[in-house]
């Protein structure tokens, strides 16, 4: 992927990236996920959650140090945000970063103490964006190198996305110099929130790829499998099911692509407007349609759909993750509802 430039789609060419937009990033995410949901998830965590955040918020020195090797694939990237008791309520995170000052009064270093949970690419990451509490209602984003992490738990045993490594990270007095702050001290919430839109948008490509993969298994099968002296795909009830699956795929793809273009337009215009509701809508719709489509595909294959000889069970389990990760479906609905209300409520 590094040789193809896929790990730095939205990164400028001076840092070995392709200098393209979110539309191209979504397309890459979709087609990788079509081949493997797990590889697609790890790709998205690396290329968007880590690389894109570094590119958008890093200092020139930080970008020069980390981006070239991340973009070529020499280093693996990750984002560490969630904790045991801080998932949807991310602002309640308990990992802390305390400051120590030099004799001149300037901040010399930070000490990180705490845990992070459900970290995609955690078992393998060389560079991580880690969020920590630095005061009441204050977060700071840090660049942490993998060798500095005190402990990584064994790979977690997940329902799906089993080829994508996920683990708990332990920080026991991890010391970082002040130049490891990503963005500004105590302004990590801005870094975090500004990255959630692009995270939800790019990860929306995952469900698109999984839907296409399910269709690619289902359509040939229902035209090869014969019952009552005809292919089962010619039965009217089966045609109705296939039509609904096809419409769900087209509608999801159209929605995600259109919002990706909106995001690219915003980047070109250099506007500060955010696309909270739109990006939440993209992943909300695509993820729920993907799970339903995979279940319908299983039904189309009947008994064979329930067998692990066919990939539809894996596709369904992989798709379910996208209703949970990057903010659950419930959180996405809250974001959309609040956005719709803001113009009418004082």
C-alpha positions as CSV (number, residue, x, y, z in Angstrom):
1,X,0.0,0.0,0.0
2,X,2.9,2.4,0.8
3,X,4.4,1.8,-2.7
4,X,1.0,2.6,-4.2
5,X,0.6,5.8,-2.2
6,X,-2.6,4.6,-0.5
7,X,-1.3,5.3,3.0
8,X,-1.1,9.1,2.3
9,X,-4.0,9.8,0.0
10,X,-4.8,13.2,1.7
11,X,-1.2,14.1,2.5
12,X,0.8,16.6,0.4
13,X,3.4,15.1,-2.0
14,X,6.3,16.8,-0.1
15,X,5.7,14.2,2.6
16,X,5.4,11.3,0.1
17,X,1.6,11.6,-0.1
18,X,-0.7,11.7,-3.1
19,X,-2.1,15.2,-2.4
20,X,-5.6,14.1,-3.2
21,X,-9.0,14.5,-1.4
22,X,-11.4,12.6,0.8
23,X,-13.3,11.3,-2.2
24,X,-10.3,9.4,-3.3
25,X,-9.7,8.3,0.3
26,X,-13.2,6.9,0.5
27,X,-12.7,5.0,-2.8
28,X,-9.5,3.4,-1.5
29,X,-11.2,2.5,1.8
30,X,-14.2,1.0,-0.1
31,X,-12.1,-1.2,-2.5
32,X,-9.7,-2.4,0.2
33,X,-12.7,-3.4,2.4
34,X,-14.3,-5.2,-0.5
35,X,-11.3,-7.6,-0.4
36,X,-11.1,-7.7,3.4
37,X,-13.0,-5.8,6.0
38,X,-10.2,-6.3,8.5
39,X,-7.5,-5.0,6.3
40,X,-9.8,-2.0,5.4
41,X,-10.3,-1.2,9.1
42,X,-6.6,-1.3,9.9
43,X,-5.9,0.8,6.8
44,X,-8.5,3.4,7.8
45,X,-7.1,3.6,11.3
46,X,-3.6,4.1,9.9
47,X,-4.2,6.4,7.0
48,X,-7.0,8.6,8.4
49,X,-7.0,8.4,12.2
50,X,-3.2,8.7,12.5
51,X,-1.7,10.0,9.3
52,X,-4.4,12.5,8.3
53,X,-4.5,13.9,11.9
54,X,-0.7,14.4,11.9
55,X,-0.8,16.1,8.6
56,X,-3.7,18.4,9.6
57,X,-2.5,19.4,13.1
58,X,1.2,18.6,13.3
59,X,4.1,21.1,13.3
60,X,6.4,21.2,10.4
61,X,9.0,19.3,12.5
62,X,6.5,16.7,13.5
63,X,5.4,16.1,10.0
64,X,8.9,15.9,8.7
65,X,9.8,13.4,11.4
66,X,6.8,11.0,11.2
67,X,4.9,11.3,8.0
68,X,7.4,10.0,5.4
69,X,7.8,6.7,7.1
70,X,4.1,6.4,7.9
71,X,3.1,7.2,4.3
72,X,5.6,4.6,2.8
73,X,4.4,2.0,5.3
74,X,7.7,1.6,7.2
75,X,5.8,2.6,10.3
76,X,2.2,1.6,11.5
77,X,-0.1,4.3,12.9
78,X,-3.0,4.2,15.3
79,X,-5.3,6.5,17.3
80,X,-5.9,5.9,21.1
81,X,-9.0,7.6,22.3
82,X,-11.4,5.2,23.9
83,X,-11.1,3.8,27.4
84,X,-13.0,1.2,29.5
85,X,-15.3,3.8,30.9
86,X,-15.0,6.4,28.1
87,X,-16.5,5.3,24.8
88,X,-19.4,7.4,23.6
89,X,-18.7,9.9,26.4
90,X,-15.1,10.4,25.3
91,X,-14.7,13.6,27.3
92,X,-14.9,11.5,30.5
93,X,-11.5,9.8,29.7
94,X,-9.3,9.2,32.7
95,X,-5.8,8.9,31.2
96,X,-4.0,11.9,32.6
97,X,-1.0,13.9,31.4
98,X,0.7,15.9,34.2
99,X,3.2,18.6,33.5
100,X,6.6,19.3,34.9
101,X,8.4,22.6,34.3
102,X,11.9,23.6,33.8
103,X,13.6,26.3,36.0
104,X,12.6,28.9,33.5
105,X,8.9,28.0,34.0
106,X,8.4,26.5,30.5
107,X,6.8,23.0,30.3
108,X,9.6,20.5,30.0
109,X,7.7,17.3,29.8
110,X,4.4,15.4,30.4
111,X,3.8,12.2,32.3
112,X,1.0,10.0,31.0
113,X,-0.7,7.6,33.3
114,X,-3.7,5.4,32.5
115,X,-5.2,3.0,30.0
116,X,-6.7,3.0,26.5
117,X,-9.0,0.3,25.3
118,X,-10.2,-1.2,21.9
119,X,-7.3,0.4,20.0
120,X,-7.3,-0.6,16.4
121,X,-3.7,-1.4,15.2
122,X,-2.7,-1.2,18.9
123,X,-0.7,-4.5,18.9
124,X,1.5,-3.3,16.0
125,X,1.5,0.6,16.1
126,X,4.8,2.4,15.9
127,X,3.2,5.9,16.1
128,X,0.0,6.7,18.0
129,X,-2.1,9.8,18.5
130,X,-3.1,9.6,22.2
131,X,-5.6,11.8,23.9
132,X,-5.1,12.5,27.6
133,X,-6.8,14.7,30.3
134,X,-4.7,17.8,31.2
135,X,-7.2,19.6,33.4
136,X,-10.9,19.9,34.1
137,X,-12.7,19.6,30.8
138,X,-9.3,19.9,29.1
139,X,-7.7,17.4,26.7
140,X,-4.4,17.4,25.0
141,X,-3.4,15.2,22.0
142,X,0.1,13.7,22.0
143,X,2.3,11.8,19.6
144,X,3.5,8.6,21.3
145,X,6.0,6.2,19.8
146,X,5.1,2.5,20.2
147,X,8.3,1.7,22.1
148,X,7.2,4.1,24.9
149,X,4.0,2.3,25.7
150,X,4.4,0.4,29.0
151,X,2.3,-2.6,28.1
152,X,0.1,-3.9,25.3
153,X,-2.5,-6.5,26.1
154,X,-2.8,-9.6,23.9
155,X,-4.9,-9.1,20.8
156,X,-8.6,-8.9,21.8
157,X,-10.9,-11.7,20.7
158,X,-13.5,-9.9,18.6
159,X,-16.8,-11.0,17.0
160,X,-15.7,-9.7,13.6
161,X,-12.7,-7.8,12.1
162,X,-10.6,-10.6,13.5
163,X,-7.8,-9.9,11.1
164,X,-7.4,-6.4,12.4
165,X,-5.4,-6.2,15.6
166,X,-7.1,-4.5,18.6
167,X,-5.8,-4.3,22.2
168,X,-5.6,-2.4,25.4
169,X,-2.7,0.0,26.0
170,X,-1.2,0.7,29.4
171,X,0.7,3.9,30.2
172,X,2.6,3.8,33.5
173,X,4.3,7.1,33.9
174,X,5.2,7.5,30.2
175,X,7.3,10.6,29.8
176,X,7.0,12.8,26.7
177,X,8.7,16.0,25.8
178,X,6.6,19.1,25.2
179,X,7.3,18.9,21.5
180,X,5.1,15.8,21.3
181,X,1.9,17.8,21.8
182,X,-0.2,17.6,18.6
183,X,-1.9,20.9,18.1
184,X,-1.9,23.1,21.2
185,X,-1.8,22.1,24.9
186,X,-5.3,21.8,26.4
187,X,-6.8,22.1,22.9
188,X,-7.0,18.4,22.3
189,X,-10.8,18.5,22.2
190,X,-10.6,20.6,19.1
191,X,-8.2,18.2,17.4
192,X,-10.4,15.3,18.4
193,X,-13.7,16.8,17.3
194,X,-12.3,18.2,14.0
195,X,-11.0,14.7,13.2
196,X,-14.3,12.9,13.9
197,X,-16.0,14.2,10.7
198,X,-13.3,12.9,8.4
199,X,-13.0,9.7,10.5
200,X,-16.7,8.9,10.0
201,X,-16.6,9.9,6.3
202,X,-13.5,7.8,5.4
203,X,-14.7,4.8,7.4
204,X,-18.0,4.9,5.6
205,X,-16.1,3.4,2.7
206,X,-15.8,0.2,4.7
207,X,-19.5,-0.7,4.7
208,X,-19.6,0.1,1.0
209,X,-16.9,-2.4,0.2
210,X,-18.5,-5.0,2.4
211,X,-21.9,-4.6,0.7
212,X,-20.3,-5.0,-2.7
213,X,-18.4,-8.1,-1.4
214,X,-21.7,-9.6,-0.2
215,X,-23.4,-8.9,-3.6
216,X,-20.5,-10.5,-5.4
217,X,-21.1,-13.7,-3.5
218,X,-24.8,-13.6,-3.6
219,X,-25.6,-12.8,-7.2
220,X,-23.7,-15.6,-8.9
221,X,-25.0,-18.1,-6.3
222,X,-28.7,-17.4,-6.9
223,X,-28.2,-17.8,-10.6
224,X,-26.3,-21.1,-10.3
225,X,-28.4,-22.7,-7.5
226,X,-31.4,-24.4,-9.0
227,X,-34.6,-25.4,-7.3
228,X,-37.9,-26.5,-8.9
229,X,-36.0,-26.7,-12.2
230,X,-35.0,-23.0,-12.3
231,X,-32.4,-20.7,-10.8
232,X,-33.6,-19.4,-7.5
233,X,-32.7,-15.9,-8.6
234,X,-35.6,-16.0,-11.0
235,X,-38.2,-16.4,-8.2
236,X,-40.2,-13.2,-7.6
237,X,-39.5,-13.2,-3.8
238,X,-35.8,-13.6,-4.5
239,X,-35.9,-10.8,-7.1
240,X,-37.5,-8.5,-4.5
241,X,-34.8,-9.2,-2.0
242,X,-32.1,-8.7,-4.5
243,X,-33.6,-5.4,-5.6
244,X,-33.7,-4.1,-2.1
245,X,-30.1,-5.1,-1.6
246,X,-29.1,-3.4,-4.8
247,X,-30.9,-0.2,-3.9
248,X,-29.4,-0.1,-0.4
249,X,-25.9,-0.3,-2.0
250,X,-26.5,2.4,-4.6
251,X,-28.2,4.7,-2.1
252,X,-25.3,4.3,0.4
253,X,-22.7,4.8,-2.2
254,X,-24.4,7.9,-3.5
255,X,-24.8,9.4,-0.1
256,X,-21.2,8.7,1.0
257,X,-19.7,10.0,-2.3
258,X,-21.7,13.2,-2.3
259,X,-20.6,14.0,1.3
260,X,-17.0,13.2,0.4
261,X,-17.3,15.8,-2.4
262,X,-18.7,18.3,0.1
263,X,-15.8,17.7,2.4
264,X,-13.3,18.2,-0.5
265,X,-15.1,21.5,-1.5
266,X,-14.8,22.7,2.1
267,X,-11.1,21.9,2.2
268,X,-10.5,23.7,-1.1
269,X,-12.4,26.8,0.1
270,X,-10.6,26.6,3.4
271,X,-13.8,27.2,5.3
272,X,-14.2,26.5,9.0
273,X,-17.7,25.1,8.6
274,X,-18.0,21.5,9.8
275,X,-20.0,18.7,8.4
276,X,-21.0,17.0,11.6
277,X,-24.5,15.9,10.6
278,X,-23.6,15.0,7.1
279,X,-20.6,12.8,8.0
280,X,-22.6,11.2,10.8
281,X,-25.4,10.5,8.3
282,X,-23.0,8.9,5.9
283,X,-21.7,6.3,8.3
284,X,-25.1,5.8,10.0
285,X,-26.9,5.0,6.8
286,X,-24.1,2.9,5.2
287,X,-23.3,0.9,8.3
288,X,-26.9,-0.1,9.0
289,X,-27.5,-0.9,5.4
290,X,-24.4,-3.0,5.2
291,X,-25.4,-5.2,8.2
292,X,-28.9,-5.6,6.7
293,X,-27.6,-6.4,3.3
294,X,-25.2,-9.0,4.6
295,X,-28.0,-10.7,6.5
296,X,-30.2,-10.7,3.4
297,X,-27.3,-12.2,1.4
298,X,-27.0,-15.0,4.0
299,X,-30.8,-15.6,3.6
300,X,-30.4,-15.8,-0.1
301,X,-27.9,-18.7,0.2
302,X,-30.0,-20.5,2.7
303,X,-28.1,-23.3,4.5
304,X,-24.9,-22.5,2.6
305,X,-25.2,-18.9,3.8
306,X,-24.9,-20.2,7.4
307,X,-21.8,-22.2,6.6
308,X,-18.3,-20.7,7.2
309,X,-17.3,-22.2,3.9
310,X,-18.9,-19.1,2.4
311,X,-17.7,-15.6,3.5
312,X,-21.1,-14.0,4.2
313,X,-21.0,-14.7,8.0
314,X,-17.6,-13.0,8.2
315,X,-18.9,-10.0,6.1
316,X,-21.9,-9.7,8.4
317,X,-19.8,-9.7,11.5
318,X,-17.3,-7.2,10.0
319,X,-20.2,-4.9,9.0
320,X,-21.6,-4.8,12.5
321,X,-18.5,-3.1,13.8
322,X,-19.3,0.0,11.8
323,X,-22.5,0.5,13.8
324,X,-20.3,0.7,16.9
325,X,-16.9,2.2,16.0
326,X,-16.4,5.9,15.2
327,X,-19.4,6.7,17.4
328,X,-22.3,4.3,17.8
329,X,-25.5,4.6,15.6
330,X,-27.2,6.1,18.7
331,X,-24.6,8.8,19.0
332,X,-24.8,9.6,15.3
333,X,-28.5,10.1,15.6
334,X,-27.9,12.5,18.5
335,X,-25.4,14.5,16.4
336,X,-27.9,14.7,13.5
337,X,-30.8,15.6,15.7
338,X,-28.9,18.3,17.6
339,X,-27.7,19.8,14.3
340,X,-31.2,20.0,13.0
341,X,-32.4,21.7,16.2
342,X,-29.7,24.3,16.5
343,X,-31.3,26.7,14.1
344,X,-34.5,26.7,16.0
345,X,-33.5,26.5,19.7
346,X,-31.7,29.3,21.5
